[in-house]
Amino acid sequence: MPNNNYKRRILASVEEGKTMKKFLIMICLGFLIWSLGSAPSALAVDNKWEVGQEPGAGSRLFTIRDVLTSEAQKARLCVDASGNVGIGTTGPSNKLTVSGNADFTGNVGIGTTAPTATLEVNGRIKDKTGFVIPPGTIMAYGGTTAPAGWLICEGQSYSTTGTYADLFAVIQYSFGGSGGNFNVPDFKGRFLRGWAHGSALDPDKTARTAMATGGATGDAVGSVQTGAFEAHYHYLSGTADNGATYGGVAYNSFDHPVSGSPNYMNNTGGHETRPVNAYVNYIIKY
């Protein structure tokens, strides 16, 4: 480390139009001189760049300055006594603080030294309101296998600790499970419905059952219902021959609900009641 008396400016520069190699060499030279703790008051340079320790720089141990710009814009890079690096600022608040835009070519890793994508983050990403894709997020997905960081919603069981702990913290045993294992949702062949949450929009909410053993029942996320028709009846209307009977009653005409015996019309339809639909996979973020 340099001694406390080392407050002199070390000057280095790169002439306008010269290569970046020379610039980097001068930076390394400045660091070397600074680390030795002694240096001449100046190196013979031109007037473009200053590399070294500024007089009165306080906690800033190393600075690169552009001497041709205004005073407020002079600092280009600095390292403070805590090892924080500032680019475009003389007051870095973290290990790297950048003031201004940054352009990158190649892959960038945050929390990883071997990124395989343009930006790879070993951790979760937040914007100003929270996590960008929080654990427990469910999405429709067109693939047949889940992408990295997601699980297909087919009712599988996973450990409550380790890799899937963040997901368990959100959904708990809502979709089944107990003890050290929990289930992800099983959405195979199911339509999704918003939680009634005490409203009258699901009149049968208290009769809802668990998706799997240990899962939520009643008016709760994770519960399920079987198919059902809302109660109703059909009228038969028309004109009957004089003296015709229906349900043991003689009619010349009728406009009455179906009752008596026989009390049904011919069967028609398929195996289920459904809207027009298309298959997708549902996936859940862990």
C-alpha positions as CSV (number, residue, x, y, z in Angstrom):
1,M,0.0,0.0,0.0
2,P,1.3,3.6,-0.7
3,N,2.4,5.6,2.4
4,N,0.3,8.4,3.8
5,N,2.6,11.0,2.4
6,Y,1.9,9.8,-1.1
7,K,-0.5,12.6,-2.2
8,R,1.2,13.6,-5.4
9,R,-0.4,13.3,-8.7
10,I,0.9,10.6,-11.1
11,L,0.3,11.7,-14.6
12,A,-0.1,9.5,-17.6
13,S,-1.8,10.0,-20.9
14,V,-2.7,8.6,-24.3
15,E,-2.5,10.9,-27.2
16,E,-5.6,11.5,-29.2
17,G,-6.0,8.8,-31.9
18,K,-3.5,6.3,-30.4
19,T,-4.4,2.7,-29.8
20,M,-6.3,1.3,-26.7
21,K,-3.2,-0.9,-26.1
22,K,-1.2,2.2,-25.2
23,F,-4.0,3.4,-23.0
24,L,-4.1,0.2,-21.1
25,I,-0.3,0.1,-20.7
26,M,-0.4,3.6,-19.2
27,I,-3.2,2.5,-16.8
28,C,-1.1,-0.5,-15.7
29,L,1.9,1.7,-15.3
30,G,-0.1,4.0,-13.1
31,F,-1.3,1.2,-10.9
32,L,2.3,-0.2,-10.7
33,I,3.7,3.1,-9.6
34,W,0.9,3.7,-7.2
35,S,1.3,0.2,-5.6
36,L,5.1,0.8,-5.1
37,G,4.2,3.8,-2.9
38,S,6.7,6.2,-4.5
39,A,6.7,8.0,-7.8
40,P,8.0,11.2,-9.4
41,S,5.6,14.1,-9.2
42,A,4.7,13.6,-12.8
43,L,5.4,11.6,-15.9
44,A,6.1,13.5,-19.1
45,V,2.7,13.3,-20.9
46,D,0.5,15.4,-23.1
47,N,-2.8,17.0,-22.0
48,K,-5.4,14.3,-22.7
49,W,-5.5,11.8,-19.8
50,E,-4.4,11.9,-16.1
51,V,-3.9,8.5,-14.4
52,G,-3.0,8.2,-10.8
53,Q,-4.0,9.7,-7.4
54,E,-5.6,13.2,-7.4
55,P,-4.4,15.7,-4.9
56,G,-7.1,15.9,-2.2
57,A,-8.8,12.8,-3.5
58,G,-9.6,11.6,0.0
59,S,-10.6,7.9,-0.1
60,R,-10.0,7.7,-3.9
61,L,-6.8,5.7,-4.3
62,F,-6.6,5.7,-8.1
63,T,-8.3,7.8,-10.7
64,I,-8.4,8.2,-14.5
65,R,-9.5,11.6,-15.5
66,D,-10.2,13.3,-18.9
67,V,-8.6,16.7,-18.5
68,L,-10.3,18.1,-21.6
69,T,-13.8,18.0,-20.3
70,S,-15.6,20.1,-17.7
71,E,-14.6,19.5,-14.1
72,A,-17.9,17.7,-13.3
73,Q,-17.2,15.2,-16.1
74,K,-13.5,14.7,-15.6
75,A,-13.6,11.4,-13.7
76,R,-13.7,8.4,-16.0
77,L,-12.7,5.7,-13.6
78,C,-11.7,5.5,-9.9
79,V,-10.9,3.0,-7.2
80,D,-11.6,3.9,-3.6
81,A,-10.0,2.6,-0.4
82,S,-12.8,-0.1,0.0
83,G,-12.0,-1.5,-3.5
84,N,-15.1,0.0,-5.0
85,V,-14.8,0.9,-8.7
86,G,-16.5,3.9,-10.2
87,I,-17.0,4.5,-13.9
88,G,-18.1,8.0,-14.7
89,T,-18.3,8.8,-11.0
90,T,-15.8,9.6,-8.2
91,G,-18.1,8.2,-5.5
92,P,-18.8,4.5,-6.1
93,S,-21.2,3.0,-3.6
94,N,-20.8,-0.6,-4.6
95,K,-18.1,-2.9,-6.0
96,L,-19.0,-1.4,-9.4
97,T,-20.9,1.8,-9.9
98,V,-21.5,3.1,-13.4
99,S,-22.8,6.5,-14.2
100,G,-24.1,6.6,-17.7
101,N,-24.9,4.0,-20.4
102,A,-22.9,0.8,-20.8
103,D,-22.5,-1.2,-23.9
104,F,-21.4,-4.9,-23.9
105,T,-20.4,-7.3,-26.6
106,G,-20.3,-11.0,-25.9
107,N,-22.0,-12.7,-22.9
108,V,-22.3,-11.0,-19.5
109,G,-22.5,-13.0,-16.3
110,I,-23.8,-11.7,-12.9
111,G,-23.0,-14.1,-10.2
112,T,-21.4,-16.5,-12.7
113,T,-18.0,-16.6,-14.4
114,A,-19.2,-18.7,-17.3
115,P,-22.3,-17.1,-18.9
116,T,-23.9,-19.0,-21.8
117,A,-26.3,-16.2,-22.8
118,T,-26.1,-12.5,-23.6
119,L,-27.1,-11.9,-20.0
120,E,-27.0,-14.7,-17.4
121,V,-27.9,-14.0,-13.8
122,N,-27.2,-16.4,-11.0
123,G,-30.0,-15.1,-8.8
124,R,-33.4,-13.3,-9.1
125,I,-34.0,-10.1,-10.9
126,K,-36.0,-7.2,-9.4
127,D,-37.4,-4.1,-10.9
128,K,-38.7,-1.1,-8.8
129,T,-41.8,-3.0,-7.7
130,G,-40.4,-6.5,-7.0
131,F,-39.3,-9.7,-8.7
132,V,-39.7,-9.7,-12.5
133,I,-40.9,-13.3,-12.5
134,P,-41.6,-14.4,-8.9
135,P,-41.7,-18.1,-7.9
136,G,-45.2,-19.6,-8.3
137,T,-45.9,-17.7,-11.5
138,I,-48.0,-20.0,-13.8
139,M,-48.0,-19.5,-17.6
140,A,-49.3,-21.3,-20.7
141,Y,-46.4,-22.7,-22.6
142,G,-46.2,-24.2,-26.1
143,G,-43.3,-26.6,-25.5
144,T,-43.6,-30.2,-24.4
145,T,-40.8,-30.0,-21.8
146,A,-40.3,-27.2,-19.3
147,P,-37.6,-24.6,-19.9
148,A,-34.8,-24.0,-17.3
149,G,-36.2,-22.6,-14.1
150,W,-39.8,-23.9,-14.7
151,L,-41.7,-27.1,-14.0
152,I,-44.6,-28.7,-16.0
153,C,-47.8,-28.6,-14.0
154,E,-48.5,-32.3,-13.9
155,G,-48.8,-32.9,-10.1
156,Q,-45.3,-34.0,-9.5
157,S,-43.9,-34.1,-5.9
158,Y,-40.8,-32.2,-4.9
159,S,-38.7,-31.6,-1.7
160,T,-39.7,-28.6,0.4
161,T,-36.0,-27.7,0.7
162,G,-33.1,-27.2,-1.6
163,T,-33.8,-26.3,-5.3
164,Y,-37.5,-25.8,-4.9
165,A,-37.6,-24.1,-1.5
166,D,-38.6,-20.7,-3.0
167,L,-41.6,-22.3,-4.8
168,F,-42.7,-24.2,-1.7
169,A,-42.6,-20.9,0.3
170,V,-45.3,-19.5,-2.1
171,I,-47.6,-22.5,-2.8
172,Q,-47.1,-24.6,0.3
173,Y,-49.3,-27.7,0.2
174,S,-52.1,-26.0,-1.8
175,F,-51.9,-28.6,-4.6
176,G,-51.1,-31.6,-2.4
177,G,-48.3,-33.0,-0.3
178,S,-47.2,-33.1,3.3
179,G,-44.1,-33.2,5.5
180,G,-41.0,-32.8,3.4
181,N,-42.7,-33.0,0.0
182,F,-45.2,-30.8,-1.8
183,N,-47.0,-31.1,-5.2
184,V,-47.0,-28.7,-8.0
185,P,-50.4,-28.2,-9.7
186,D,-51.9,-30.9,-11.9
187,F,-53.5,-29.1,-14.8
188,K,-53.6,-31.9,-17.2
189,G,-56.9,-31.5,-19.1
190,R,-58.2,-28.8,-16.8
191,F,-59.4,-25.3,-17.3
192,L,-58.3,-22.7,-14.8
193,R,-60.6,-20.5,-12.8
194,G,-59.9,-17.4,-10.7
195,W,-60.2,-17.7,-6.9
196,A,-63.7,-16.7,-5.7
197,H,-62.1,-15.4,-2.5
198,G,-65.4,-15.1,-0.6
199,S,-67.4,-13.7,-3.5
200,A,-70.7,-15.1,-4.9
201,L,-69.1,-15.8,-8.3
202,D,-68.7,-19.5,-7.3
203,P,-71.9,-20.5,-5.5
204,D,-70.4,-24.0,-4.8
205,K,-67.1,-22.8,-3.5
206,T,-67.4,-24.4,-0.1
207,A,-67.9,-27.9,-1.7
208,R,-64.6,-27.7,-3.7
209,T,-62.2,-30.7,-3.1
210,A,-58.5,-31.2,-3.0
211,M,-56.5,-31.7,-6.2
212,A,-54.4,-34.3,-4.5
213,T,-54.0,-35.7,-1.0
214,G,-53.1,-32.9,1.4
215,G,-54.2,-30.2,-0.9
216,A,-56.5,-27.2,-0.3
217,T,-60.3,-27.6,-0.1
218,G,-63.2,-25.2,-0.1
219,D,-62.7,-21.6,-1.1
220,A,-58.9,-21.7,-1.5
221,V,-56.3,-21.6,-4.2
222,G,-55.5,-25.2,-5.3
223,S,-59.0,-26.7,-4.8
224,V,-60.9,-28.3,-7.7
225,Q,-64.5,-29.0,-8.9
226,T,-65.9,-31.7,-11.1
227,G,-68.0,-30.9,-14.1
228,A,-71.6,-29.8,-13.5
229,F,-74.7,-28.4,-15.2
230,E,-76.6,-25.5,-13.6
231,A,-80.0,-26.7,-12.6
232,H,-82.6,-26.1,-15.3
233,Y,-85.5,-27.7,-17.2
234,H,-86.8,-27.8,-20.8
235,Y,-90.3,-27.0,-22.1
236,L,-92.1,-29.0,-24.8
237,S,-94.5,-27.1,-26.8
238,G,-96.7,-27.9,-29.8
239,T,-100.2,-29.2,-30.8
240,A,-101.3,-32.8,-30.0
241,D,-104.1,-34.7,-31.7
242,N,-107.4,-34.5,-30.0
243,G,-107.5,-36.9,-27.0
244,A,-103.7,-37.4,-27.0
245,T,-102.1,-38.0,-23.6
246,Y,-98.8,-37.1,-22.1
247,G,-97.7,-38.2,-18.6
248,G,-101.2,-39.7,-18.1
249,V,-102.9,-36.4,-18.9
250,A,-105.1,-35.7,-22.0
251,Y,-104.1,-32.7,-24.1
252,N,-105.3,-31.0,-27.2
253,S,-102.2,-28.8,-27.0
254,F,-99.4,-28.5,-24.5
255,D,-96.9,-26.0,-23.1
256,H,-95.7,-27.5,-19.9
257,P,-92.5,-28.6,-18.3
258,V,-91.5,-32.2,-19.0
259,S,-92.8,-34.4,-16.1
260,G,-94.5,-37.7,-15.5
261,S,-93.5,-40.8,-17.4
262,P,-91.8,-40.7,-19.8
263,N,-90.0,-37.6,-18.6
264,Y,-87.0,-37.3,-21.0
265,M,-86.1,-36.5,-24.6
266,N,-83.8,-38.5,-26.8
267,N,-80.1,-38.5,-25.7
268,T,-77.7,-36.4,-27.9
269,G,-74.2,-34.9,-27.5
270,G,-70.6,-36.1,-26.8
271,H,-68.6,-37.2,-23.9
272,E,-68.3,-33.8,-22.1
273,T,-69.5,-30.3,-22.2
274,R,-66.7,-28.0,-23.4
275,P,-65.9,-24.8,-25.3
276,V,-63.7,-24.7,-28.4
277,N,-60.2,-25.3,-27.1
278,A,-56.5,-25.9,-27.8
279,Y,-53.9,-27.8,-25.9
280,V,-51.0,-26.1,-24.1
281,N,-48.8,-27.0,-21.2
282,Y,-49.0,-25.0,-18.0
283,I,-45.6,-24.3,-16.4
284,I,-44.8,-22.9,-12.9
285,K,-41.7,-20.9,-12.0
286,Y,-39.5,-22.3,-9.2
